Amino acid sequence: VRNYISYALALFEEKGHSTIVLKAMGKAINKAVVVAEIVKRRMAGLHQITETSSTDIVDVWEPKEEGLDRVETTRRVSVTVITLSRDTLDTNNIGYQPPLPLEQVCPLDPEEFGEGGLQRPRRGRGRGRGRGRGRGRGYYEQANGNGHVEGEGDEAGFQQGEGAPRGRGRGRGRRGRGRGR
């Protein structure tokens, strides 16, 4: 959805288009509506016309073996066409929506809209939290920021956990996670 939003905003802002048309069928209608609503809330003065219809789609399956008939099914799919325009559209159209009030429009900052489109803050490389070393057989109280309670020796902040140690697989006893042996 983010790519569609940044592309639609780029068409209005950078390319100078006055009208864009979003067309969607079936399950993609929700995405088109979300994109249209977000774009309307980012740019002031956009008129909207929404048109709905349906179309018949014929699916044909050819048999892999000879002697079998081909199968045809017809299904009816909803179609939505959303037109967003800076220019005034036909106000008598049943799907017409006037521009949002200026209080509801939050313009896009130029810093957010870079060369690659709408930018979001980076949060790492997207590989999860990793397996780590687990938590051992107990836990340390959070005291000085690094997970260790100040005291004499390593035993000062250690408390024995109850039940199975956290971070280990179930049903394998103390043999580990079942890799290789």
PLY file of the C-alpha trace (Angstrom):
ply
format ascii 1.0
element vertex 181
property float x
property float y
property float z
element edge 180
property int vertex1
property int vertex2
end_header
0.00 0.00 0.00
2.88 2.34 0.83
4.25 2.13 -2.71
0.87 3.01 -4.21
0.55 6.01 -1.89
4.01 7.34 -2.71
3.42 6.81 -6.44
0.06 8.61 -6.36
1.57 11.53 -4.43
4.47 11.65 -6.88
2.04 11.83 -9.80
0.32 14.83 -8.24
3.39 16.60 -6.84
6.29 15.87 -9.18
4.69 14.92 -12.49
2.01 17.61 -12.34
-0.98 15.38 -13.07
-4.34 16.86 -12.14
-6.26 13.55 -12.07
-5.44 9.97 -11.12
-7.69 6.91 -11.42
-7.48 3.94 -9.06
-9.07 0.74 -10.39
-9.47 -2.39 -8.30
-11.24 -5.74 -8.54
-12.24 -8.23 -5.86
-10.09 -8.33 -2.74
-7.93 -5.42 -3.95
-10.82 -2.96 -3.50
-9.92 -2.47 0.17
-6.38 -1.42 -0.76
-7.62 1.04 -3.36
-9.97 2.66 -0.83
-7.16 2.91 1.75
-4.81 4.48 -0.82
-7.48 7.00 -1.89
-8.28 8.00 1.70
-4.64 8.47 2.67
-3.88 10.50 -0.48
-6.94 12.70 0.20
-5.67 13.32 3.73
-2.18 14.24 2.45
-3.21 16.64 -0.34
-5.70 19.46 0.05
-8.48 20.10 -2.46
-8.92 16.65 -4.01
-12.35 15.87 -5.42
-13.38 12.22 -5.58
-15.80 10.16 -7.64
-16.30 6.51 -6.77
-17.99 4.15 -9.22
-18.83 0.53 -8.51
-19.81 -2.20 -10.92
-19.25 -5.89 -11.49
-17.81 -7.97 -14.25
-17.95 -11.63 -15.17
-14.69 -13.55 -15.28
-14.53 -16.91 -17.04
-11.97 -19.38 -15.74
-11.03 -22.20 -18.14
-9.17 -25.35 -17.12
-7.71 -27.49 -19.86
-7.44 -31.23 -19.02
-4.01 -32.78 -18.67
-5.24 -36.12 -19.93
-6.88 -36.70 -23.30
-10.53 -37.58 -23.47
-11.59 -35.22 -20.68
-13.67 -32.12 -21.21
-12.39 -28.67 -20.43
-14.05 -26.99 -17.48
-15.35 -23.43 -17.57
-16.62 -21.51 -14.57
-17.99 -17.99 -14.53
-17.73 -15.80 -11.48
-18.94 -12.29 -10.87
-16.32 -9.93 -9.40
-16.88 -6.45 -7.99
-15.02 -3.57 -9.64
-14.37 -0.14 -8.11
-13.02 2.90 -9.95
-11.91 5.84 -7.77
-11.08 9.11 -9.52
-9.13 11.74 -7.55
-8.77 15.16 -9.13
-7.57 18.65 -8.29
-10.14 19.96 -10.77
-13.82 20.07 -9.93
-15.59 16.91 -11.03
-19.27 16.29 -11.81
-20.98 17.24 -8.55
-24.25 15.61 -9.71
-22.61 12.18 -9.89
-23.96 9.85 -7.20
-20.42 8.84 -6.15
-19.08 12.41 -5.82
-17.28 13.44 -2.62
-16.15 17.05 -2.12
-12.64 17.85 -0.87
-11.96 17.34 2.83
-11.88 20.39 5.13
-8.39 21.81 5.60
-8.38 20.79 9.29
-8.48 17.13 8.24
-5.63 17.42 5.73
-2.08 16.81 6.96
0.32 17.88 4.18
3.38 15.79 3.51
6.70 17.17 4.75
9.32 17.60 1.99
11.85 15.69 4.14
9.57 12.63 4.23
9.14 12.63 0.48
12.63 11.88 -0.83
13.92 10.60 -4.14
12.74 7.06 -3.46
9.22 8.09 -2.53
7.69 8.04 0.92
10.40 7.22 3.43
9.89 5.37 6.69
12.40 5.08 9.51
14.72 2.11 9.30
14.40 -0.47 12.01
17.19 -2.90 11.29
17.65 -5.56 8.68
14.40 -7.42 9.23
15.84 -10.74 10.37
14.05 -11.00 13.67
15.59 -10.96 17.11
17.84 -13.94 16.52
18.23 -16.97 18.76
20.66 -15.42 21.20
21.99 -17.30 24.20
18.67 -17.74 25.98
18.20 -16.76 29.59
19.96 -19.67 31.26
18.46 -21.33 34.33
17.40 -18.18 36.11
17.16 -14.48 35.51
18.91 -11.31 36.57
17.05 -8.41 38.10
17.30 -5.18 36.16
19.39 -2.95 38.36
22.26 -1.17 36.65
21.05 -1.24 33.05
23.04 -4.25 31.90
20.91 -6.89 33.61
23.18 -7.56 36.57
22.58 -6.66 40.19
25.63 -5.14 41.84
27.13 -7.34 44.52
29.98 -9.69 45.27
30.70 -12.18 42.53
28.41 -13.46 39.85
25.97 -15.00 42.31
24.77 -11.64 43.66
22.04 -10.97 41.11
21.17 -14.55 40.18
17.86 -16.04 41.22
16.93 -19.63 40.55
14.03 -19.96 38.14
11.17 -22.38 38.69
10.05 -25.07 36.28
11.64 -25.53 32.89
14.31 -22.99 31.96
13.16 -20.40 29.46
14.45 -20.47 25.92
14.77 -24.23 25.60
12.73 -26.69 23.62
10.08 -28.80 25.29
10.14 -32.54 25.72
13.84 -33.09 25.13
15.05 -33.07 28.69
18.44 -31.45 29.11
19.87 -32.64 25.81
19.39 -29.32 24.04
17.28 -28.52 20.99
17.70 -31.74 19.10
20.27 -30.71 16.51
22.44 -33.42 15.07
22.40 -36.21 17.68
0 1
1 2
2 3
3 4
4 5
5 6
6 7
7 8
8 9
9 10
10 11
11 12
12 13
13 14
14 15
15 16
16 17
17 18
18 19
19 20
20 21
21 22
22 23
23 24
24 25
25 26
26 27
27 28
28 29
29 30
30 31
31 32
32 33
33 34
34 35
35 36
36 37
37 38
38 39
39 40
40 41
41 42
42 43
43 44
44 45
45 46
46 47
47 48
48 49
49 50
50 51
51 52
52 53
53 54
54 55
55 56
56 57
57 58
58 59
59 60
60 61
61 62
62 63
63 64
64 65
65 66
66 67
67 68
68 69
69 70
70 71
71 72
72 73
73 74
74 75
75 76
76 77
77 78
78 79
79 80
80 81
81 82
82 83
83 84
84 85
85 86
86 87
87 88
88 89
89 90
90 91
91 92
92 93
93 94
94 95
95 96
96 97
97 98
98 99
99 100
100 101
101 102
102 103
103 104
104 105
105 106
106 107
107 108
108 109
109 110
110 111
111 112
112 113
113 114
114 115
115 116
116 117
117 118
118 119
119 120
120 121
121 122
122 123
123 124
124 125
125 126
126 127
127 128
128 129
129 130
130 131
131 132
132 133
133 134
134 135
135 136
136 137
137 138
138 139
139 140
140 141
141 142
142 143
143 144
144 145
145 146
146 147
147 148
148 149
149 150
150 151
151 152
152 153
153 154
154 155
155 156
156 157
157 158
158 159
159 160
160 161
161 162
162 163
163 164
164 165
165 166
166 167
167 168
168 169
169 170
170 171
171 172
172 173
173 174
174 175
175 176
176 177
177 178
178 179
179 180
